Amino acid sequence: MRQTTALERFERLWLAKAFLREFVLFYPVYALYMADRGVTPAAYGALLAAWALTVLLAEVPSGVLADRFSRRALLMVGGGLRGAGFLLWWLLPDVTGFALGFVLWGLGSAAESGANEALLYETLVELDAAEQLERILGRGEASGGIAVLLALGAGGFVAQHGIGWVAGASAAAAIAHTGIVYAGLREPVRASASRSSRLIAVRGLAGVAGSLALRRALLACVLVTAYFGALDEFFAPLLGDLLAQDLRVVGTALAGLYLCRAIGLAGAHRVRSRLGIWMAALWGVIALLVGTLIGGAAATLAGLAVFAFAFGVAEVLTSAALQRAITGDSRATLTSLAGLGQELLSLVAFVFVGALAQATDWRTSFVALACGGLALIVSAAVYRARW
């Protein structure tokens, strides 16, 4: 019988960890649960803002801590904080409890942001398998995407038996995620990291300023991820207009789109040499533009499906390119810096898309963003040498 290699064992643990991180049965029900507990729409918006502000403020400092101390420790802290937040929503079901839960969730997400990919890359380097980065990174993201789909499908059914089951299952998944990190993953041997958080941050910024390749990788990672992240939040209202607000059909269509993205994530390593980052993004934006210009449910869904697949590929390739471009002891810090850029750019896009859709309609706003994306990709190709 063939023995399991260290790389195979690590990959299995990594995929399981990624799945458990995203298996949150609260996903489809927490907004309704909070509304049932008296949270008004304005208060709900404030709760989401508290989560977003927490992530923004903690993103880069958590990356610095991961570089200064331990990537594993930050991943374990992140899982514990998220699990505590889910239990708090159940134990203290009022605005205060919900706000504290969102803050804990935001802190947990920020703690894991930079540490996650830094730990993956350095472990693969230690295993002499750095060429496997795109494959394992993409499969991990796809595993998380499948977990989201399952959670969206199961959360409502579990909630019918009581919100405590939802909270308990969500917290249990977070704790199991932490257990895998603790028991199954190890901290790669690193050169002595600086004991100064300020020095780690300064070295990271100096590395960005002094490396054209790193600036390109950082900017590509921010633009690609923020662009898809901004648009996918508005898939549901666009599909609602197209499909006459039939929630069952809209839900099925959304599941199909996220499945297309998962396929792109998982298969990115197979097209790396034939379909680069910007070419994948170009095909995705062209499909989105053509589909929305033609209009109608079939054409738009086809365009969105190709867009989701292509940007799944592009997201993995940009993230891997960023890890390969980073040198020195500020890997998690710079990965978190990319996350901060993505979140800030997404916030701007959310406001723009919402305002444009309010003034016109969802289809027009998607056409406008597709045109903007096309212009951005062409500009990147023309002025690439200056980036």
C-alpha positions, 0 to 999 in steps of 0.5 A: 500500500502506498504511503501518504506523503507529507504533501498529500497529508498537508493538502488534505488538512488544508482543504478540510480547514478551508471547508470548516472555515466557511461552513457557517450555517448562520449565513442564510439566516442571521439577517432574518434572525436579527430582524426577528429580535427587533433589529431595524434596517438602519441598525442592521446597516450599522452592525454590518458597518461595525464588522467592516470597520473592525476588519479594516482597522485590524487587517494590517496589524494582524498581519504584522503580528503574524509576521512577528510571532506565528501564523498558526497562532493567528489562525487559531485565534481567528477561528476561536473569535469567530466561534465565540461571536456566533455563540454570542449571537445566540446567548445575547440576542439583542443589538449589543450582543449582535454588535459584539458578535460582528466585532469578534467575527471581524477580528477573526477574519482579519487575524486569518487574512494575511496569516493564511496564505503566508502559512500556505506558501511557506509550508509548500516551500519547506516541503519543496513543493512551491510549484503546487501553490496555485493548485492547493490554493485554488482547491482550498478556496473552492473547498470553502466555496462548496462549504458556503453553498452547503451552508446556504442550503442547510442553514434554513432547515436547521434553523427550523429546529431552533437558532441554538442548533445553527449557532452551535453548528457554526461555532463547532465548525470554527472550533474544528477549524482551530483544532486542525490548525493546532493538531495538524499544521506546523509552523514552517521554520523561518529566519529570525523574524524582527521583534519590532512590529514597526520594523516589520511594517517598514520593511514591507513598505520598503519592499513594495517601494523597491520592487516593480514586480511586487508592486504589480502583483500587489496591485493586480491582487487588489484590483481583481479581487475587489472587482469580483467582490464588488460585483458578486454582492449584486448578483442577487438583485440583478437576477431578481429583476431578470427572473421576476423575483422568484426566490427559488429560481434566483437561489438556484441561479446564484448557487450555479454561479458560485459553483462556476467560480469554484470550478475556476478556483479549483482549475486555475493551476491547469490554465496558468501557462495558457491563460494568464491573469489579465487574459482570464480577467479579459475573457470574464469582463467581455462575457459579462459585457456581452451577456448584459448588453444582449439582455434577457435571462439566458444571455445574462446568466451565461455571461455571469457564469463565464465571468464567475469562472474566469475571475475564479481563475484570476483570483488564484493566479493573482494571489499566488503571484503576490506570494511569489513576489514577496521576499523578506519577513513581512509576508503576512503584513503585505498579504494583509495590506492587499486585503485592506486595499481590496476592502477599501476599493470594494466599499467605493464600488458598493457605493458607486454601483448602488447609486448607479442602480438607483438612478438607472437599473441593475442591468445598466450598472453592470454594463457600466462596470463591465465597460470600466473593467474592460478599460482597466484591463486595456490600460494595464496592458498598455501601461504595464511597464510603468506599473 
